[in-house]
Amino acid sequence: MQLNRRGFFKVSGSVVAGSILGIGLEAAEAEAALPLAIQYARETTTICPYCAVGCGLIVHSRGDEVINTEGDPDHPINRGTLCSKGAAVFQLRDNKQRITEPMYRAKGSREWQKVSWDWALDQIADRVKATRDASFREQNAKGQVVNRTDAIASVGSAALDNEECYLLQKMLRSWGLVYIEHQARI
């Protein structure tokens, strides 16, 4: 049998394709026999918490356990596609390396230490109050009433819904903050 270069590529391509198809069919048949991991799971639609785009997610759960997250193909924004962060949103809840307790590093220290929630929240409140009191101005240079502080700023999160943003805005304005921004605008 005479085999030229073109004939060699045709034969070897056919052999490779045939072996791949044979292996692929066997794997697909074996996989089809297994039950789906999300079978009998409750589906809940939600929105990705990372950026301000608002991509739709489907969360599959059994009881309190989240077993899968995926893009929502019926959502008008992302139509089922997700970025790398959205695709990894499952790790927000089920990640062995996730820190679940407040951590504090003292000034000049290199080590982080676990602290209680009460202690951490009290420290935050005390420091915000001290900063506000030290920097609060009732009047500007022209004598106009301003009742504000320029020493504290806030950047909101796209993970907040409208009601949370409204309440956060009210609280920050009551403190006299001027520099209030939101991730959706940045």
ChimeraX attribute file (.defattr): number of C-alpha atoms within 10 A of each C-alpha:
attribute: neighborCount
match mode: 1-to-1
recipient: residues
	/A:1	3
	/A:2	5
	/A:3	9
	/A:4	8
	/A:5	7
	/A:6	8
	/A:7	11
	/A:8	12
	/A:9	12
	/A:10	10
	/A:11	12
	/A:12	11
	/A:13	12
	/A:14	12
	/A:15	12
	/A:16	11
	/A:17	12
	/A:18	12
	/A:19	12
	/A:20	12
	/A:21	12
	/A:22	11
	/A:23	11
	/A:24	12
	/A:25	12
	/A:26	12
	/A:27	11
	/A:28	10
	/A:29	10
	/A:30	10
	/A:31	11
	/A:32	10
	/A:33	8
	/A:34	8
	/A:35	8
	/A:36	10
	/A:37	10
	/A:38	15
	/A:39	9
	/A:40	10
	/A:41	17
	/A:42	14
	/A:43	15
	/A:44	11
	/A:45	15
	/A:46	15
	/A:47	17
	/A:48	21
	/A:49	20
	/A:50	15
	/A:51	14
	/A:52	16
	/A:53	13
	/A:54	18
	/A:55	23
	/A:56	25
	/A:57	28
	/A:58	21
	/A:59	22
	/A:60	21
	/A:61	17
	/A:62	14
	/A:63	9
	/A:64	6
	/A:65	11
	/A:66	15
	/A:67	16
	/A:68	16
	/A:69	21
	/A:70	19
	/A:71	23
	/A:72	21
	/A:73	14
	/A:74	12
	/A:75	18
	/A:76	11
	/A:77	13
	/A:78	17
	/A:79	14
	/A:80	16
	/A:81	17
	/A:82	18
	/A:83	10
	/A:84	8
	/A:85	13
	/A:86	21
	/A:87	15
	/A:88	12
	/A:89	19
	/A:90	16
	/A:91	14
	/A:92	9
	/A:93	10
	/A:94	12
	/A:95	9
	/A:96	8
	/A:97	7
	/A:98	10
	/A:99	9
	/A:100	8
	/A:101	12
	/A:102	15
	/A:103	14
	/A:104	14
	/A:105	12
	/A:106	9
	/A:107	6
	/A:108	6
	/A:109	8
	/A:110	8
	/A:111	9
	/A:112	11
	/A:113	11
	/A:114	13
	/A:115	13
	/A:116	12
	/A:117	12
	/A:118	9
	/A:119	11
	/A:120	16
	/A:121	12
	/A:122	12
	/A:123	12
	/A:124	11
	/A:125	12
	/A:126	12
	/A:127	12
	/A:128	15
	/A:129	13
	/A:130	12
	/A:131	15
	/A:132	19
	/A:133	12
	/A:134	11
	/A:135	14
	/A:136	19
	/A:137	16
	/A:138	13
	/A:139	12
	/A:140	11
	/A:141	7
	/A:142	6
	/A:143	8
	/A:144	9
	/A:145	11
	/A:146	13
	/A:147	16
	/A:148	21
	/A:149	20
	/A:150	14
	/A:151	14
	/A:152	18
	/A:153	12
	/A:154	14
	/A:155	13
	/A:156	16
	/A:157	16
	/A:158	19
	/A:159	17
	/A:160	14
	/A:161	10
	/A:162	10
	/A:163	9
	/A:164	12
	/A:165	16
	/A:166	11
	/A:167	11
	/A:168	16
	/A:169	17
	/A:170	11
	/A:171	12
	/A:172	16
	/A:173	15
	/A:174	11
	/A:175	18
	/A:176	18
	/A:177	20
	/A:178	17
	/A:179	15
	/A:180	14
	/A:181	14
	/A:182	14
	/A:183	13
	/A:184	14
	/A:185	9
	/A:186	7
